[in-house]
Each structure stands twice: as C-alpha cells, then as structure tokens.
C-alpha cells in the first residue's frame, strides 16, 4: 500500500502546505534528497499552537503540536512531489521544542511527529533525529520541525 492510500486509511486530512513567512522556500530538492524548512503547528481552525511546553502547554499538548507539525510536513512533501508515494524514506528530523525552564522531555514531544511518519510510511518512516529544547522560537511557536527526505 502506498503512502497516499495509507493517509486515507488512517483518516488523516492534510492541510494546505504552509507558505514561507520570510525570504526562503519551504522545500528544496537536491538530487534524491528533499530538504524541508522548519514547519510549525497550526490547528484545524487555523490558529497556531503557541507557548512553552512544560509551562503554557503540558506534555500531551506538546506531543499533539508535534503531530500537527508532522501533518504540515506531509502536506509540503505532497505539494512538492505530487504524491507521498514518491517518498522513499524519511532520512532525518530536527525537532526544536520551545521549552519552559527545567523541561527536558523533548524526545517524547518530537515523538508526536516521528510516530505519525512511521504510521504513514512504515519502516521507511523511521529516521535519524535530533530533539532539542530551545528558549524561544519564532512567533512563540511551541515547536518547529525540519526534515530531510529521500525521494524517487
């Protein structure tokens, strides 16, 4: 089963791909690699998920923010490639979590995105990853995630 069919089977609705908010593009393909710029979490009603995980947001809300971010990464992949079936493998994620002082469970937060990618792509969704906590993110976003994807 292809990734596009898997998205449907999982009952996922991908949002419109995010547009850049500054002087950059959301994706660049170099050979068989697609580099995705940092994406943030936006709810279905269009509001961004803002605040610090471990302060304004609890762990579960942080995990959900990472999952929402993953949906936008998928939307950008589909917009760039025409189909998620062209994704050969998720190579690497960099997850940056806007953390309250003392919060250090960033790996669990970023699992919200990682788990989604494995659900959609199976073993090809397993990836190398860094999950770091930061003091601030643009616009006070709760999380920002960038990705490197191998394509066919």
Chimera marker file (.cmm) of the C-alpha trace (Angstrom):
<marker_set name="trace">
<marker id="1" x="0.000" y="0.000" z="0.000" r="1" g="1" b="0" radius="0.5"/>
<marker id="2" x="1.291" y="3.444" z="-0.906" r="1" g="1" b="0" radius="0.5"/>
<marker id="3" x="1.693" y="6.342" z="1.493" r="1" g="1" b="0" radius="0.5"/>
<marker id="4" x="-1.148" y="8.334" z="-0.090" r="1" g="1" b="0" radius="0.5"/>
<marker id="5" x="-3.516" y="5.414" z="0.445" r="1" g="1" b="0" radius="0.5"/>
<marker id="6" x="-2.199" y="4.984" z="3.993" r="1" g="1" b="0" radius="0.5"/>
<marker id="7" x="-3.034" y="8.642" z="4.764" r="1" g="1" b="0" radius="0.5"/>
<marker id="8" x="-6.607" y="7.961" z="3.651" r="1" g="1" b="0" radius="0.5"/>
<marker id="9" x="-6.775" y="4.689" z="5.589" r="1" g="1" b="0" radius="0.5"/>
<marker id="10" x="-5.600" y="6.464" z="8.755" r="1" g="1" b="0" radius="0.5"/>
<marker id="11" x="-8.326" y="9.083" z="8.285" r="1" g="1" b="0" radius="0.5"/>
<marker id="12" x="-5.794" y="11.913" z="8.094" r="1" g="1" b="0" radius="0.5"/>
<marker id="13" x="-6.682" y="15.177" z="6.424" r="1" g="1" b="0" radius="0.5"/>
<marker id="14" x="-3.610" y="17.034" z="5.267" r="1" g="1" b="0" radius="0.5"/>
<marker id="15" x="-3.787" y="20.810" z="5.495" r="1" g="1" b="0" radius="0.5"/>
<marker id="16" x="-2.726" y="23.169" z="2.732" r="1" g="1" b="0" radius="0.5"/>
<marker id="17" x="1.065" y="23.347" z="2.587" r="1" g="1" b="0" radius="0.5"/>
<marker id="18" x="2.489" y="26.196" z="4.668" r="1" g="1" b="0" radius="0.5"/>
<marker id="19" x="3.833" y="29.232" z="2.864" r="1" g="1" b="0" radius="0.5"/>
<marker id="20" x="7.133" y="30.893" z="3.778" r="1" g="1" b="0" radius="0.5"/>
<marker id="21" x="6.947" y="33.818" z="6.202" r="1" g="1" b="0" radius="0.5"/>
<marker id="22" x="10.294" y="35.335" z="5.162" r="1" g="1" b="0" radius="0.5"/>
<marker id="23" x="12.892" y="35.131" z="2.379" r="1" g="1" b="0" radius="0.5"/>
<marker id="24" x="13.155" y="31.342" z="1.959" r="1" g="1" b="0" radius="0.5"/>
<marker id="25" x="11.300" y="28.431" z="0.358" r="1" g="1" b="0" radius="0.5"/>
<marker id="26" x="9.584" y="25.597" z="2.196" r="1" g="1" b="0" radius="0.5"/>
<marker id="27" x="11.446" y="22.859" z="0.322" r="1" g="1" b="0" radius="0.5"/>
<marker id="28" x="14.497" y="22.376" z="-1.872" r="1" g="1" b="0" radius="0.5"/>
<marker id="29" x="15.264" y="19.203" z="-3.789" r="1" g="1" b="0" radius="0.5"/>
<marker id="30" x="18.908" y="18.345" z="-4.391" r="1" g="1" b="0" radius="0.5"/>
<marker id="31" x="19.277" y="15.078" z="-6.261" r="1" g="1" b="0" radius="0.5"/>
<marker id="32" x="17.324" y="12.407" z="-4.428" r="1" g="1" b="0" radius="0.5"/>
<marker id="33" x="17.032" y="14.466" z="-1.234" r="1" g="1" b="0" radius="0.5"/>
<marker id="34" x="14.225" y="16.860" z="-0.369" r="1" g="1" b="0" radius="0.5"/>
<marker id="35" x="15.097" y="19.343" z="2.384" r="1" g="1" b="0" radius="0.5"/>
<marker id="36" x="12.065" y="20.759" z="4.219" r="1" g="1" b="0" radius="0.5"/>
<marker id="37" x="12.346" y="24.069" z="6.046" r="1" g="1" b="0" radius="0.5"/>
<marker id="38" x="11.179" y="24.325" z="9.630" r="1" g="1" b="0" radius="0.5"/>
<marker id="39" x="7.415" y="23.895" z="9.976" r="1" g="1" b="0" radius="0.5"/>
<marker id="40" x="5.255" y="24.774" z="12.956" r="1" g="1" b="0" radius="0.5"/>
<marker id="41" x="1.967" y="23.540" z="14.413" r="1" g="1" b="0" radius="0.5"/>
<marker id="42" x="-1.358" y="25.002" z="13.307" r="1" g="1" b="0" radius="0.5"/>
<marker id="43" x="-4.723" y="23.696" z="14.453" r="1" g="1" b="0" radius="0.5"/>
<marker id="44" x="-7.538" y="22.841" z="12.031" r="1" g="1" b="0" radius="0.5"/>
<marker id="45" x="-9.166" y="26.211" z="12.794" r="1" g="1" b="0" radius="0.5"/>
<marker id="46" x="-6.023" y="27.996" z="11.556" r="1" g="1" b="0" radius="0.5"/>
<marker id="47" x="-4.659" y="29.076" z="14.930" r="1" g="1" b="0" radius="0.5"/>
<marker id="48" x="-1.006" y="28.324" z="15.689" r="1" g="1" b="0" radius="0.5"/>
<marker id="49" x="-0.034" y="26.369" z="18.796" r="1" g="1" b="0" radius="0.5"/>
<marker id="50" x="1.926" y="28.872" z="20.860" r="1" g="1" b="0" radius="0.5"/>
<marker id="51" x="3.775" y="28.786" z="24.155" r="1" g="1" b="0" radius="0.5"/>
<marker id="52" x="6.317" y="26.841" z="26.103" r="1" g="1" b="0" radius="0.5"/>
<marker id="53" x="5.992" y="23.108" z="26.652" r="1" g="1" b="0" radius="0.5"/>
<marker id="54" x="6.289" y="22.387" z="30.353" r="1" g="1" b="0" radius="0.5"/>
<marker id="55" x="4.779" y="25.786" z="31.158" r="1" g="1" b="0" radius="0.5"/>
<marker id="56" x="1.961" y="27.080" z="28.950" r="1" g="1" b="0" radius="0.5"/>
<marker id="57" x="1.450" y="23.599" z="27.449" r="1" g="1" b="0" radius="0.5"/>
<marker id="58" x="1.618" y="20.215" z="29.132" r="1" g="1" b="0" radius="0.5"/>
<marker id="59" x="3.454" y="17.232" z="27.652" r="1" g="1" b="0" radius="0.5"/>
<marker id="60" x="0.360" y="15.882" z="25.857" r="1" g="1" b="0" radius="0.5"/>
<marker id="61" x="-0.262" y="19.267" z="24.204" r="1" g="1" b="0" radius="0.5"/>
<marker id="62" x="3.386" y="19.346" z="23.100" r="1" g="1" b="0" radius="0.5"/>
<marker id="63" x="3.092" y="15.872" z="21.560" r="1" g="1" b="0" radius="0.5"/>
<marker id="64" x="-0.064" y="16.965" z="19.718" r="1" g="1" b="0" radius="0.5"/>
<marker id="65" x="1.718" y="20.106" z="18.477" r="1" g="1" b="0" radius="0.5"/>
<marker id="66" x="4.465" y="17.892" z="17.038" r="1" g="1" b="0" radius="0.5"/>
<marker id="67" x="1.845" y="15.689" z="15.358" r="1" g="1" b="0" radius="0.5"/>
<marker id="68" x="0.178" y="18.757" z="13.816" r="1" g="1" b="0" radius="0.5"/>
<marker id="69" x="3.593" y="19.875" z="12.583" r="1" g="1" b="0" radius="0.5"/>
<marker id="70" x="4.070" y="16.447" z="11.011" r="1" g="1" b="0" radius="0.5"/>
<marker id="71" x="0.823" y="16.886" z="9.069" r="1" g="1" b="0" radius="0.5"/>
<marker id="72" x="2.214" y="20.114" z="7.599" r="1" g="1" b="0" radius="0.5"/>
<marker id="73" x="5.478" y="18.385" z="6.707" r="1" g="1" b="0" radius="0.5"/>
<marker id="74" x="3.440" y="15.725" z="4.877" r="1" g="1" b="0" radius="0.5"/>
<marker id="75" x="1.433" y="18.438" z="3.115" r="1" g="1" b="0" radius="0.5"/>
<marker id="76" x="4.629" y="20.102" z="1.903" r="1" g="1" b="0" radius="0.5"/>
<marker id="77" x="6.045" y="16.772" z="0.711" r="1" g="1" b="0" radius="0.5"/>
<marker id="78" x="2.870" y="16.094" z="-1.267" r="1" g="1" b="0" radius="0.5"/>
<marker id="79" x="2.812" y="19.630" z="-2.715" r="1" g="1" b="0" radius="0.5"/>
<marker id="80" x="6.455" y="19.392" z="-3.814" r="1" g="1" b="0" radius="0.5"/>
<marker id="81" x="6.378" y="15.815" z="-5.101" r="1" g="1" b="0" radius="0.5"/>
<marker id="82" x="2.799" y="15.451" z="-6.344" r="1" g="1" b="0" radius="0.5"/>
<marker id="83" x="2.379" y="12.281" z="-4.284" r="1" g="1" b="0" radius="0.5"/>
<marker id="84" x="3.624" y="10.927" z="-0.969" r="1" g="1" b="0" radius="0.5"/>
<marker id="85" x="4.251" y="7.674" z="-2.841" r="1" g="1" b="0" radius="0.5"/>
<marker id="86" x="7.458" y="9.308" z="-4.152" r="1" g="1" b="0" radius="0.5"/>
<marker id="87" x="8.929" y="9.331" z="-0.636" r="1" g="1" b="0" radius="0.5"/>
<marker id="88" x="11.483" y="6.535" z="-0.420" r="1" g="1" b="0" radius="0.5"/>
<marker id="89" x="12.471" y="7.231" z="3.192" r="1" g="1" b="0" radius="0.5"/>
<marker id="90" x="12.383" y="9.858" z="5.899" r="1" g="1" b="0" radius="0.5"/>
<marker id="91" x="16.100" y="10.409" z="6.493" r="1" g="1" b="0" radius="0.5"/>
<marker id="92" x="16.329" y="12.934" z="9.352" r="1" g="1" b="0" radius="0.5"/>
<marker id="93" x="14.244" y="15.211" z="11.561" r="1" g="1" b="0" radius="0.5"/>
<marker id="94" x="15.370" y="18.141" z="13.647" r="1" g="1" b="0" radius="0.5"/>
<marker id="95" x="12.762" y="18.956" z="16.274" r="1" g="1" b="0" radius="0.5"/>
<marker id="96" x="13.105" y="22.172" z="18.260" r="1" g="1" b="0" radius="0.5"/>
<marker id="97" x="10.797" y="22.453" z="21.256" r="1" g="1" b="0" radius="0.5"/>
<marker id="98" x="10.017" y="25.819" z="22.885" r="1" g="1" b="0" radius="0.5"/>
<marker id="99" x="10.651" y="24.769" z="26.498" r="1" g="1" b="0" radius="0.5"/>
<marker id="100" x="9.851" y="26.233" z="29.889" r="1" g="1" b="0" radius="0.5"/>
<marker id="101" x="12.873" y="26.286" z="32.216" r="1" g="1" b="0" radius="0.5"/>
<marker id="102" x="13.560" y="22.780" z="33.518" r="1" g="1" b="0" radius="0.5"/>
<marker id="103" x="11.538" y="20.939" z="30.842" r="1" g="1" b="0" radius="0.5"/>
<marker id="104" x="13.757" y="18.304" z="29.256" r="1" g="1" b="0" radius="0.5"/>
<marker id="105" x="11.452" y="15.649" z="27.783" r="1" g="1" b="0" radius="0.5"/>
<marker id="106" x="11.928" y="16.890" z="24.226" r="1" g="1" b="0" radius="0.5"/>
<marker id="107" x="12.256" y="13.369" z="22.763" r="1" g="1" b="0" radius="0.5"/>
<marker id="108" x="8.719" y="12.497" z="23.887" r="1" g="1" b="0" radius="0.5"/>
<marker id="109" x="7.368" y="15.730" z="22.382" r="1" g="1" b="0" radius="0.5"/>
<marker id="110" x="9.008" y="15.131" z="18.986" r="1" g="1" b="0" radius="0.5"/>
<marker id="111" x="7.654" y="11.559" z="19.012" r="1" g="1" b="0" radius="0.5"/>
<marker id="112" x="4.325" y="13.150" z="18.060" r="1" g="1" b="0" radius="0.5"/>
<marker id="113" x="5.800" y="13.775" z="14.606" r="1" g="1" b="0" radius="0.5"/>
<marker id="114" x="8.017" y="10.682" z="14.448" r="1" g="1" b="0" radius="0.5"/>
<marker id="115" x="5.129" y="8.341" z="15.281" r="1" g="1" b="0" radius="0.5"/>
<marker id="116" x="2.968" y="9.946" z="12.575" r="1" g="1" b="0" radius="0.5"/>
<marker id="117" x="5.676" y="9.465" z="9.941" r="1" g="1" b="0" radius="0.5"/>
<marker id="118" x="6.107" y="5.801" z="10.890" r="1" g="1" b="0" radius="0.5"/>
<marker id="119" x="2.310" y="5.342" z="10.747" r="1" g="1" b="0" radius="0.5"/>
<marker id="120" x="2.265" y="6.758" z="7.202" r="1" g="1" b="0" radius="0.5"/>
<marker id="121" x="5.481" y="5.306" z="5.754" r="1" g="1" b="0" radius="0.5"/>
<marker id="122" x="6.084" y="2.182" z="7.870" r="1" g="1" b="0" radius="0.5"/>
<marker id="123" x="9.755" y="1.258" z="8.187" r="1" g="1" b="0" radius="0.5"/>
<marker id="124" x="10.642" y="3.900" z="5.581" r="1" g="1" b="0" radius="0.5"/>
<marker id="125" x="9.355" y="6.459" z="8.099" r="1" g="1" b="0" radius="0.5"/>
<marker id="126" x="11.974" y="5.511" z="10.713" r="1" g="1" b="0" radius="0.5"/>
<marker id="127" x="14.589" y="8.226" z="10.718" r="1" g="1" b="0" radius="0.5"/>
<marker id="128" x="17.611" y="9.713" z="12.393" r="1" g="1" b="0" radius="0.5"/>
<marker id="129" x="16.580" y="12.566" z="14.672" r="1" g="1" b="0" radius="0.5"/>
<marker id="130" x="17.614" y="15.326" z="16.998" r="1" g="1" b="0" radius="0.5"/>
<marker id="131" x="15.158" y="16.712" z="19.568" r="1" g="1" b="0" radius="0.5"/>
<marker id="132" x="16.361" y="19.832" z="21.315" r="1" g="1" b="0" radius="0.5"/>
<marker id="133" x="14.858" y="22.303" z="23.739" r="1" g="1" b="0" radius="0.5"/>
<marker id="134" x="15.181" y="25.998" z="22.978" r="1" g="1" b="0" radius="0.5"/>
<marker id="135" x="14.406" y="29.154" z="24.949" r="1" g="1" b="0" radius="0.5"/>
<marker id="136" x="12.414" y="30.791" z="22.132" r="1" g="1" b="0" radius="0.5"/>
<marker id="137" x="11.014" y="30.011" z="18.696" r="1" g="1" b="0" radius="0.5"/>
<marker id="138" x="9.716" y="32.425" z="16.051" r="1" g="1" b="0" radius="0.5"/>
<marker id="139" x="6.265" y="33.844" z="16.863" r="1" g="1" b="0" radius="0.5"/>
<marker id="140" x="6.351" y="31.860" z="20.154" r="1" g="1" b="0" radius="0.5"/>
<marker id="141" x="5.551" y="28.610" z="18.290" r="1" g="1" b="0" radius="0.5"/>
<marker id="142" x="5.508" y="25.575" z="20.587" r="1" g="1" b="0" radius="0.5"/>
<marker id="143" x="7.616" y="23.505" z="18.201" r="1" g="1" b="0" radius="0.5"/>
<marker id="144" x="9.432" y="23.723" z="14.879" r="1" g="1" b="0" radius="0.5"/>
<marker id="145" x="10.491" y="20.676" z="12.897" r="1" g="1" b="0" radius="0.5"/>
<marker id="146" x="12.556" y="20.387" z="9.733" r="1" g="1" b="0" radius="0.5"/>
<marker id="147" x="13.134" y="17.223" z="7.701" r="1" g="1" b="0" radius="0.5"/>
<marker id="148" x="15.345" y="15.575" z="5.115" r="1" g="1" b="0" radius="0.5"/>
<marker id="149" x="13.528" y="13.102" z="2.852" r="1" g="1" b="0" radius="0.5"/>
<marker id="150" x="14.841" y="10.691" z="0.224" r="1" g="1" b="0" radius="0.5"/>
<marker id="151" x="12.664" y="10.710" z="-2.896" r="1" g="1" b="0" radius="0.5"/>
<marker id="152" x="12.304" y="8.639" z="-6.054" r="1" g="1" b="0" radius="0.5"/>
<link id1="1" id2="2" r="1" g="1" b="0" radius="0.2"/>
<link id1="2" id2="3" r="1" g="1" b="0" radius="0.2"/>
<link id1="3" id2="4" r="1" g="1" b="0" radius="0.2"/>
<link id1="4" id2="5" r="1" g="1" b="0" radius="0.2"/>
<link id1="5" id2="6" r="1" g="1" b="0" radius="0.2"/>
<link id1="6" id2="7" r="1" g="1" b="0" radius="0.2"/>
<link id1="7" id2="8" r="1" g="1" b="0" radius="0.2"/>
<link id1="8" id2="9" r="1" g="1" b="0" radius="0.2"/>
<link id1="9" id2="10" r="1" g="1" b="0" radius="0.2"/>
<link id1="10" id2="11" r="1" g="1" b="0" radius="0.2"/>
<link id1="11" id2="12" r="1" g="1" b="0" radius="0.2"/>
<link id1="12" id2="13" r="1" g="1" b="0" radius="0.2"/>
<link id1="13" id2="14" r="1" g="1" b="0" radius="0.2"/>
<link id1="14" id2="15" r="1" g="1" b="0" radius="0.2"/>
<link id1="15" id2="16" r="1" g="1" b="0" radius="0.2"/>
<link id1="16" id2="17" r="1" g="1" b="0" radius="0.2"/>
<link id1="17" id2="18" r="1" g="1" b="0" radius="0.2"/>
<link id1="18" id2="19" r="1" g="1" b="0" radius="0.2"/>
<link id1="19" id2="20" r="1" g="1" b="0" radius="0.2"/>
<link id1="20" id2="21" r="1" g="1" b="0" radius="0.2"/>
<link id1="21" id2="22" r="1" g="1" b="0" radius="0.2"/>
<link id1="22" id2="23" r="1" g="1" b="0" radius="0.2"/>
<link id1="23" id2="24" r="1" g="1" b="0" radius="0.2"/>
<link id1="24" id2="25" r="1" g="1" b="0" radius="0.2"/>
<link id1="25" id2="26" r="1" g="1" b="0" radius="0.2"/>
<link id1="26" id2="27" r="1" g="1" b="0" radius="0.2"/>
<link id1="27" id2="28" r="1" g="1" b="0" radius="0.2"/>
<link id1="28" id2="29" r="1" g="1" b="0" radius="0.2"/>
<link id1="29" id2="30" r="1" g="1" b="0" radius="0.2"/>
<link id1="30" id2="31" r="1" g="1" b="0" radius="0.2"/>
<link id1="31" id2="32" r="1" g="1" b="0" radius="0.2"/>
<link id1="32" id2="33" r="1" g="1" b="0" radius="0.2"/>
<link id1="33" id2="34" r="1" g="1" b="0" radius="0.2"/>
<link id1="34" id2="35" r="1" g="1" b="0" radius="0.2"/>
<link id1="35" id2="36" r="1" g="1" b="0" radius="0.2"/>
<link id1="36" id2="37" r="1" g="1" b="0" radius="0.2"/>
<link id1="37" id2="38" r="1" g="1" b="0" radius="0.2"/>
<link id1="38" id2="39" r="1" g="1" b="0" radius="0.2"/>
<link id1="39" id2="40" r="1" g="1" b="0" radius="0.2"/>
<link id1="40" id2="41" r="1" g="1" b="0" radius="0.2"/>
<link id1="41" id2="42" r="1" g="1" b="0" radius="0.2"/>
<link id1="42" id2="43" r="1" g="1" b="0" radius="0.2"/>
<link id1="43" id2="44" r="1" g="1" b="0" radius="0.2"/>
<link id1="44" id2="45" r="1" g="1" b="0" radius="0.2"/>
<link id1="45" id2="46" r="1" g="1" b="0" radius="0.2"/>
<link id1="46" id2="47" r="1" g="1" b="0" radius="0.2"/>
<link id1="47" id2="48" r="1" g="1" b="0" radius="0.2"/>
<link id1="48" id2="49" r="1" g="1" b="0" radius="0.2"/>
<link id1="49" id2="50" r="1" g="1" b="0" radius="0.2"/>
<link id1="50" id2="51" r="1" g="1" b="0" radius="0.2"/>
<link id1="51" id2="52" r="1" g="1" b="0" radius="0.2"/>
<link id1="52" id2="53" r="1" g="1" b="0" radius="0.2"/>
<link id1="53" id2="54" r="1" g="1" b="0" radius="0.2"/>
<link id1="54" id2="55" r="1" g="1" b="0" radius="0.2"/>
<link id1="55" id2="56" r="1" g="1" b="0" radius="0.2"/>
<link id1="56" id2="57" r="1" g="1" b="0" radius="0.2"/>
<link id1="57" id2="58" r="1" g="1" b="0" radius="0.2"/>
<link id1="58" id2="59" r="1" g="1" b="0" radius="0.2"/>
<link id1="59" id2="60" r="1" g="1" b="0" radius="0.2"/>
<link id1="60" id2="61" r="1" g="1" b="0" radius="0.2"/>
<link id1="61" id2="62" r="1" g="1" b="0" radius="0.2"/>
<link id1="62" id2="63" r="1" g="1" b="0" radius="0.2"/>
<link id1="63" id2="64" r="1" g="1" b="0" radius="0.2"/>
<link id1="64" id2="65" r="1" g="1" b="0" radius="0.2"/>
<link id1="65" id2="66" r="1" g="1" b="0" radius="0.2"/>
<link id1="66" id2="67" r="1" g="1" b="0" radius="0.2"/>
<link id1="67" id2="68" r="1" g="1" b="0" radius="0.2"/>
<link id1="68" id2="69" r="1" g="1" b="0" radius="0.2"/>
<link id1="69" id2="70" r="1" g="1" b="0" radius="0.2"/>
<link id1="70" id2="71" r="1" g="1" b="0" radius="0.2"/>
<link id1="71" id2="72" r="1" g="1" b="0" radius="0.2"/>
<link id1="72" id2="73" r="1" g="1" b="0" radius="0.2"/>
<link id1="73" id2="74" r="1" g="1" b="0" radius="0.2"/>
<link id1="74" id2="75" r="1" g="1" b="0" radius="0.2"/>
<link id1="75" id2="76" r="1" g="1" b="0" radius="0.2"/>
<link id1="76" id2="77" r="1" g="1" b="0" radius="0.2"/>
<link id1="77" id2="78" r="1" g="1" b="0" radius="0.2"/>
<link id1="78" id2="79" r="1" g="1" b="0" radius="0.2"/>
<link id1="79" id2="80" r="1" g="1" b="0" radius="0.2"/>
<link id1="80" id2="81" r="1" g="1" b="0" radius="0.2"/>
<link id1="81" id2="82" r="1" g="1" b="0" radius="0.2"/>
<link id1="82" id2="83" r="1" g="1" b="0" radius="0.2"/>
<link id1="83" id2="84" r="1" g="1" b="0" radius="0.2"/>
<link id1="84" id2="85" r="1" g="1" b="0" radius="0.2"/>
<link id1="85" id2="86" r="1" g="1" b="0" radius="0.2"/>
<link id1="86" id2="87" r="1" g="1" b="0" radius="0.2"/>
<link id1="87" id2="88" r="1" g="1" b="0" radius="0.2"/>
<link id1="88" id2="89" r="1" g="1" b="0" radius="0.2"/>
<link id1="89" id2="90" r="1" g="1" b="0" radius="0.2"/>
<link id1="90" id2="91" r="1" g="1" b="0" radius="0.2"/>
<link id1="91" id2="92" r="1" g="1" b="0" radius="0.2"/>
<link id1="92" id2="93" r="1" g="1" b="0" radius="0.2"/>
<link id1="93" id2="94" r="1" g="1" b="0" radius="0.2"/>
<link id1="94" id2="95" r="1" g="1" b="0" radius="0.2"/>
<link id1="95" id2="96" r="1" g="1" b="0" radius="0.2"/>
<link id1="96" id2="97" r="1" g="1" b="0" radius="0.2"/>
<link id1="97" id2="98" r="1" g="1" b="0" radius="0.2"/>
<link id1="98" id2="99" r="1" g="1" b="0" radius="0.2"/>
<link id1="99" id2="100" r="1" g="1" b="0" radius="0.2"/>
<link id1="100" id2="101" r="1" g="1" b="0" radius="0.2"/>
<link id1="101" id2="102" r="1" g="1" b="0" radius="0.2"/>
<link id1="102" id2="103" r="1" g="1" b="0" radius="0.2"/>
<link id1="103" id2="104" r="1" g="1" b="0" radius="0.2"/>
<link id1="104" id2="105" r="1" g="1" b="0" radius="0.2"/>
<link id1="105" id2="106" r="1" g="1" b="0" radius="0.2"/>
<link id1="106" id2="107" r="1" g="1" b="0" radius="0.2"/>
<link id1="107" id2="108" r="1" g="1" b="0" radius="0.2"/>
<link id1="108" id2="109" r="1" g="1" b="0" radius="0.2"/>
<link id1="109" id2="110" r="1" g="1" b="0" radius="0.2"/>
<link id1="110" id2="111" r="1" g="1" b="0" radius="0.2"/>
<link id1="111" id2="112" r="1" g="1" b="0" radius="0.2"/>
<link id1="112" id2="113" r="1" g="1" b="0" radius="0.2"/>
<link id1="113" id2="114" r="1" g="1" b="0" radius="0.2"/>
<link id1="114" id2="115" r="1" g="1" b="0" radius="0.2"/>
<link id1="115" id2="116" r="1" g="1" b="0" radius="0.2"/>
<link id1="116" id2="117" r="1" g="1" b="0" radius="0.2"/>
<link id1="117" id2="118" r="1" g="1" b="0" radius="0.2"/>
<link id1="118" id2="119" r="1" g="1" b="0" radius="0.2"/>
<link id1="119" id2="120" r="1" g="1" b="0" radius="0.2"/>
<link id1="120" id2="121" r="1" g="1" b="0" radius="0.2"/>
<link id1="121" id2="122" r="1" g="1" b="0" radius="0.2"/>
<link id1="122" id2="123" r="1" g="1" b="0" radius="0.2"/>
<link id1="123" id2="124" r="1" g="1" b="0" radius="0.2"/>
<link id1="124" id2="125" r="1" g="1" b="0" radius="0.2"/>
<link id1="125" id2="126" r="1" g="1" b="0" radius="0.2"/>
<link id1="126" id2="127" r="1" g="1" b="0" radius="0.2"/>
<link id1="127" id2="128" r="1" g="1" b="0" radius="0.2"/>
<link id1="128" id2="129" r="1" g="1" b="0" radius="0.2"/>
<link id1="129" id2="130" r="1" g="1" b="0" radius="0.2"/>
<link id1="130" id2="131" r="1" g="1" b="0" radius="0.2"/>
<link id1="131" id2="132" r="1" g="1" b="0" radius="0.2"/>
<link id1="132" id2="133" r="1" g="1" b="0" radius="0.2"/>
<link id1="133" id2="134" r="1" g="1" b="0" radius="0.2"/>
<link id1="134" id2="135" r="1" g="1" b="0" radius="0.2"/>
<link id1="135" id2="136" r="1" g="1" b="0" radius="0.2"/>
<link id1="136" id2="137" r="1" g="1" b="0" radius="0.2"/>
<link id1="137" id2="138" r="1" g="1" b="0" radius="0.2"/>
<link id1="138" id2="139" r="1" g="1" b="0" radius="0.2"/>
<link id1="139" id2="140" r="1" g="1" b="0" radius="0.2"/>
<link id1="140" id2="141" r="1" g="1" b="0" radius="0.2"/>
<link id1="141" id2="142" r="1" g="1" b="0" radius="0.2"/>
<link id1="142" id2="143" r="1" g="1" b="0" radius="0.2"/>
<link id1="143" id2="144" r="1" g="1" b="0" radius="0.2"/>
<link id1="144" id2="145" r="1" g="1" b="0" radius="0.2"/>
<link id1="145" id2="146" r="1" g="1" b="0" radius="0.2"/>
<link id1="146" id2="147" r="1" g="1" b="0" radius="0.2"/>
<link id1="147" id2="148" r="1" g="1" b="0" radius="0.2"/>
<link id1="148" id2="149" r="1" g="1" b="0" radius="0.2"/>
<link id1="149" id2="150" r="1" g="1" b="0" radius="0.2"/>
<link id1="150" id2="151" r="1" g="1" b="0" radius="0.2"/>
<link id1="151" id2="152" r="1" g="1" b="0" radius="0.2"/>
</marker_set>
